[in-house]
Amino acid sequence: MATKAWSNVELDSHKTPPTKSLKHLAIYLRQTHDWGIMYWRSEPVTSLPKVPYVPMKFDDSLPVIPPPAHLHQLITHIDAAHANELRQRCSTTGYGCCLAGGVAAYRSCTQSICAQSSMEAELIAANAAAKVTKYLRFILHELGYTQTEPTPIYKDNDSVIKIVNHSQPTDCSRHVEIRYLHFNIGD
C-alpha cells in the first residue's frame, strides 16, 4: 500500500524516481569522500581536545579561489545549470554563502521559470544569491559582525559579470526580464 501511494505522489509531482536520485547521491558521496568543510578559528581554544590536523588536498584542475581576508568575511559562490531539468527544461540554481571557513547558507533548486539562455539562468541564480547575501550582511550587522567591505561574489559566467559590473543590459541580454536586472547586486 505504501509503495502504491509513493508511486502516485511520484507521478503527480513529475520528479525523477527516488532510486535514481539516491544512486546519484551515493556515487557523488563515494567520489567526494575526501572533500569536506573546514571550520577554523583565529585563535586556538585550549579547552578543546587535541585533534590531529590533516590538511585538505585540492584538485589541481579546479580554479583557485582566494581565501577570505579575515575570519568574519562573508563570501558567496554561485552557479547555474541551464535547462537541465528534463521534463520542463528549467534550469537549476545553486549558491553557497561562506563564513569562517564553512557554509552559512546554501540552496540548490530548480528555477521557477524557463530561462532562454545560460546567461539568463546564471543571472537568475546571481539575483537569488545576492538577495540572500544582502540579508546575511544585515544579520551579521545585527550580531555585531558588520561587513565593512563589499562581499565577494564568485561567478563563472563572463556575460553575467559584465552585466552586473556595468549595471546595464547588453544587446544580447535584452530578452531578460527586468526583475532580474532591477535588483542591484552591487549593493
N, C-alpha and C positions, 0 to 999 in steps of 0.2 A: 504494500500500500504506500509506504514512504517513497519507494522508487518511482511509482507512478506519479505521485504528487510532485516529486522533484523534476521529472521529465516534462510535466505540464508547465511548471514555472519556467523551465529552461526554454521551451518552445515559445512561450509568451514573451519572454524578455529578449529574445534574439541574441543570446550570448553564446560563446563557444562552450562546448561541453566541459564540465569541471575536470574530467580526467585529463583532457588535453592541456588545460591550464596548469594542472598540478604537475604534469610531466615536464612542461616548460620550466616551471619553478624549480623542480628537482634538478634539471640539467643546469640551470643558472647557478643554483647554490653549489653544485658539485664543481663547476668551473671556476667559481669565485670564492672558494672556501678560505683562501688565504687573504682575502680582502677584509677590510673592517674599518670601523670608525675609531679614530684615536683621539681620546679626550686628554687634555693636558692642562696643567696649572702653571702659573708664572713662578710660583714658589712651592717647594715640596712640603707636604704635611707629614710631620714626624709621627703623628698618632696612628697613621695608616700602616698596615703590614707591608713589608718589603716584597715586591713582586718583580721577577726578572723582566727587564725591558728588552723586547725583541723588535727592532725597527722594521717598519713595513717595507716590502720590496715593491717598487712600482714598475709597471710595464714600460719599457723604453719607447714603444710606439705611441704611447699616449702623449698628448700635449702637456707641457709643463705649465702649471698654474702657480703663480707666485703665492707664497704663504701670507696670511694676514699680517698687517703691520703691528698689531698688538692683540692681546688676548680677547678683548671685547669688541673687535671689529666684526661687523656683520658682512657676510659675503653671500651673493646669490648666484646660482648656476641654473641655466635654463636650456631646454632643448625641446624640440617637437618633431614628430614623425608625420609626414604628410600622407593623408589618405590611406592609412594602414589598417583601418577598421574595414573588414571585407564586405560587410553587408551594405552599409550606407556610405562607405568611402570617407568617413570622417577622420580627422587627424587626432593625434594624441599629444597632450601637453604634459610636460614633466619639468618640475623645478625643485630645487632644494636650497634652503637658506641656512647657512652655516654660521655658528657662533662658538667660540672657544674650542675649535677643532672638531666639533661634532655637528650633526644636523639638528637644527632647532625647529624647522618646519619644512614639510615637503608635500608634494602632491603629484600624482600621475593619474590622468583621467582622459577620457575621450571628449573632444571638444563638442559643444552643442550644435555648432553649425558646420557645414561642409566648406572647408577652405578651398579656394580656386587655385592656389599655388602654394609651394613650400614656404615662400616668403610670407604669405598671409597666415599660414599655420604657425610659423615662428613668431610673427608679430602678435597673434592672439595669445600665445604662450608667454611672451615677454610682458604683455599687458597684465595678464593674471598674476605673474610673479612680481611685477612692480607694485601692484596693489598690496600684496602680502608683505613685501619688503617695507613699504611705507608704513603699514600697520605695525610691523615688528619694531621699526625705528621709534614709533610712538610709545609702544610698550616698554622698550628699553629706556627711553627717556623717563617714563613714569617710575621705573625701578631704580633710577639714578645712574644709568649707564648711557648717557647721552652720546649719540654718534656725532662727533664734531666734523668729520669729513664725509664726502659722498660715499655711499655704499657701492663697492664694485659689483657689477652685474656681468657675468661671463656668458657670452652668447656666441654661437658658432656660425651664424648666418650673416655674411657681409652686407647684404641688402638691408636687413633689419637694423644693423648697427648704423649704417649710413642714414636711414630714415630717422632713427631716434636721435642721432647726433645733430642732424640738421633741422629737426622738428618740422619737416615738411615732406609731403609725398613726392615721389618721382613720377615720371611719365609711365613707368611700368607698374606703379602701385596705385593708380587712380581708382581701381576697382575695389580696394579695401574699404570696408565700412568706416565711417568717420568715428564711430565709438572706440575703435582701437587706436586711432591716431590722436584723438582728443585728449586722452589721459596722458599727462606729461610724465614720461618715465624718468626724465632727468631731474625731477624734483627730489 
